[in-house]
């Protein structure tokens, strides 16, 4: 697949402290590049995969990925996505983390990004647009962060376990059963996950299920089919998880797509 670059700004210097970009993305691979301004990568629908200086990130609708200035990065999306990204000047980027991070996106920031996309504002010019942009900067700079939403393992051994878990989600295996298949105790598996991922095996698997559910809902699959594919004992158990993480039911989320 040929890497795309359409939509990526080609100016040498950011024309202001903040610049908004919005696109409807078909499945694609995007060129590896860097720029002297910071970037908040966010999709309000679908999921986006990124690689930044060799580190992999996943961005679902509730989390964006922050890319500091000059960092080499590429991205790809396996399904259609609604793209909302924000570029910040080096001055504004000084208040942001100095390394790539996942950022929680609140409803106010999302509303501003969606509104600027609706009226096609890229560079704020009117007083109202500039006030909204100032609020967006404040929301971005004060957002809670985490290293990465869905971490990747640092060793091939643990990554093999994670890949196997993803491929067999429908089997409803317990953590103990997964550990036994790889000749590990549950305690050893959890210890390795904490050391390499920063989260427990159960937390990592829940995040994986949530991210995969978002894609599946976007593809039009039924709640019953998604529940089975993700290894839930019932549709109600899946709906409960989805509501807890997103604040809405799967069907309510689907209506926003």
C-alpha positions in Angstrom: 0.0 0.0 0.0 1.4 3.4 -1.0 1.7 5.8 1.9 -0.5 8.9 1.6 0.4 12.5 2.5 -2.7 14.5 1.4 -3.9 16.8 4.1 -0.6 17.1 5.9 0.3 20.8 5.9 3.3 21.6 3.8 4.1 25.0 5.3 7.6 25.4 6.9 6.3 27.4 9.9 3.0 27.1 11.8 1.0 30.3 10.9 -0.2 30.7 14.5 -0.1 29.2 18.0 -2.7 26.7 17.0 -3.9 25.1 13.7 -6.7 22.7 13.2 -6.9 19.9 10.7 -10.0 17.7 10.0 -10.4 14.9 7.5 -12.6 11.9 6.9 -10.0 9.1 6.5 -10.5 6.0 4.5 -8.3 3.0 5.5 -4.7 4.1 4.7 -1.1 4.2 5.6 0.3 7.7 6.1 3.9 8.8 5.3 6.6 8.9 7.9 7.4 12.6 8.6 8.2 15.2 11.2 7.7 18.9 11.7 8.8 21.7 14.1 5.5 22.0 15.8 3.7 19.7 18.3 0.7 17.7 17.3 -2.4 16.2 19.0 -3.6 13.3 17.0 -7.3 12.5 17.7 -10.0 10.5 16.0 -13.6 11.0 17.1 -14.7 7.9 15.2 -12.6 4.8 14.5 -9.1 4.1 15.8 -5.7 5.3 14.7 -2.4 3.5 15.0 0.8 5.5 15.3 4.5 4.8 15.5 6.5 7.7 17.0 10.3 7.3 17.2 9.8 3.5 17.0 7.2 3.4 19.8 3.7 2.2 18.9 0.5 3.9 20.0 -3.2 3.2 19.6 -5.7 6.1 19.7 -9.4 5.3 20.3 -12.0 8.1 20.4 -11.6 8.8 24.2 -7.8 9.3 23.9 -5.5 11.3 21.7 -1.8 10.9 21.2 0.6 13.8 21.8 3.6 14.1 19.4 6.2 16.7 20.6 7.9 18.9 17.9 10.5 17.3 15.6 9.5 13.7 16.5 9.5 11.3 13.5 6.1 9.6 13.2 3.8 7.6 10.9 0.2 6.4 11.2 -2.3 4.0 9.7 -6.0 3.3 10.1 -7.5 -0.1 9.2 -11.1 1.3 9.0 -12.7 4.6 8.1 -12.0 7.3 10.8 -13.1 10.8 11.5 -9.8 12.7 12.1 -9.5 15.8 14.3 -5.9 16.9 14.9 -4.4 20.0 16.4 -1.0 21.5 15.7 0.6 23.6 18.5 3.5 26.1 18.1 6.8 25.4 19.9 5.8 28.0 22.4 2.5 26.3 23.3 4.2 22.9 23.2 6.6 23.8 26.0 3.6 23.3 28.4 3.1 19.8 27.0 5.0 16.5 27.8 8.4 16.3 26.2 7.8 12.8 25.0 4.9 11.1 23.2 1.9 10.5 25.5 -1.8 9.4 25.4 -4.1 12.3 26.5 -7.7 11.9 27.7 -10.1 13.9 25.6 -12.9 15.7 27.5 -16.3 16.6 26.1 -15.5 20.3 25.9 -12.4 19.8 23.8 -14.2 17.3 21.6 -17.1 19.7 21.1 -14.7 22.5 20.0 -12.9 20.2 17.5 -16.1 19.0 16.1 -17.5 22.6 15.7 -14.3 23.8 14.0 -14.6 20.8 11.6 -18.2 21.6 11.0 -17.5 25.3 10.0 -14.1 24.3 8.5 -11.9 26.5 10.7 -8.2 25.7 10.4 -6.6 28.9 11.5 -8.8 30.9 13.9 -9.3 34.5 12.7 -12.5 35.9 14.3 -12.7 36.9 18.0 -15.1 34.1 18.7 -12.9 31.5 16.9 -9.8 32.8 18.8 -11.6 32.5 22.2 -12.6 28.9 21.3 -9.1 28.2 20.3 -7.7 29.5 23.6 -10.1 27.2 25.5 -8.9 24.3 23.3 -5.2 25.1 24.1 -6.1 25.2 27.8 -8.0 21.9 27.6 -5.1 20.2 25.8 -2.4 21.5 28.2 -4.4 20.5 31.2 -5.5 17.0 30.0 -4.6 14.0 32.0 -2.0 11.8 30.4 -0.7 8.2 30.4 2.2 6.6 28.7 0.1 4.9 26.1 -3.5 3.6 25.9 -2.8 0.1 24.7 0.9 -0.7 25.5 3.1 -3.0 23.5 5.5 -5.4 25.2 9.2 -4.8 25.1 10.1 -8.4 24.8 9.1 -10.9 22.0 8.0 -13.4 24.6 5.4 -11.2 26.2 4.3 -9.7 22.9 3.7 -13.3 21.6 1.3 -13.8 24.6 -0.5 -10.5 23.8 -0.8 -11.4 20.1 -2.2 -14.9 21.1 -4.6 -13.2 23.5 -5.9 -10.9 20.7 -6.3 -13.8 18.3 -8.2 -15.9 20.8 -10.4 -13.4 22.6 -13.5 -15.4 21.8 -12.3 -18.3 23.9 -13.1 -16.6 27.2 -9.9 -17.7 28.9 -9.0 -16.7 32.4 -5.7 -15.1 33.2 -4.6 -18.3 34.8 -5.5 -20.3 31.7 -3.5 -17.9 29.5 -0.5 -18.2 31.8 -0.6 -22.0 31.9 -0.6 -22.2 28.1 2.8 -20.4 28.2 4.1 -22.4 31.1 3.8 -19.4 33.5 2.2 -18.9 36.8 -0.5 -16.2 37.0 1.8 -14.2 39.3 4.7 -14.3 36.8 2.5 -13.2 33.9 1.1 -10.3 36.0 4.6 -9.3 37.1 5.8 -9.3 33.5 2.8 -7.3 32.4 3.3 -4.7 35.1 7.0 -4.4 34.3 6.7 -4.1 30.5 3.2 -2.7 30.0 2.7 -0.7 33.2 -0.8 -2.3 33.7 -2.1 -5.7 34.7 -3.0 -8.4 32.1 -6.7 -7.9 32.9 -6.5 -4.2 32.3 -4.6 -4.6 29.1 -7.1 -7.1 27.8 -10.0 -4.9 28.7 -8.5 -2.0 26.8 -7.9 -4.3 23.8 -11.6 -5.4 23.9 -12.8 -1.8 24.1 -10.6 -0.7 21.1 -11.7 -3.7 19.0 -15.4 -3.0 20.0 -15.1 0.5 18.6 -13.9 -0.8 15.2 -16.5 -3.5 15.1 -19.4 -1.1 15.8 -18.1 1.1 13.0 -18.2 -1.9 10.7 -21.8 -2.5 11.4 -21.5 -5.8 13.3 -24.3 -6.7 15.8 -23.8 -6.3 19.6 -24.4 -10.1 19.9 -21.6 -10.9 17.4 -19.2 -8.4 19.0 -19.9 -9.9 22.4 -19.1 -13.4 21.2 -15.9 -12.3 19.3 -14.6 -10.4 22.3 -15.1 -13.3 24.7 -18.0 -12.0 26.8 -20.4 -14.5 28.3 -23.4 -12.4 27.4 -24.4 -9.2 25.5 -25.3 -7.6 28.8 -21.8 -8.1 30.1 -20.3 -6.5 27.0 -22.8 -3.6 27.1 -21.9 -3.0 30.8 -18.2 -2.8 30.0 -18.8 -0.5 27.1 -21.0 1.9 29.1 -18.5 2.0 32.0 -15.6 3.0 29.7 -17.4 5.3 27.2 -20.4 6.6 29.2 -22.9 5.3 26.6 -24.2 2.0 25.3 -22.8 0.4 22.1 -25.9 1.4 20.1 -25.8 5.0 21.4 -22.2 5.2 20.3 -23.1 3.7 16.9 -25.6 6.5 16.3 -22.8 9.1 16.6 -20.8 7.5 13.8 
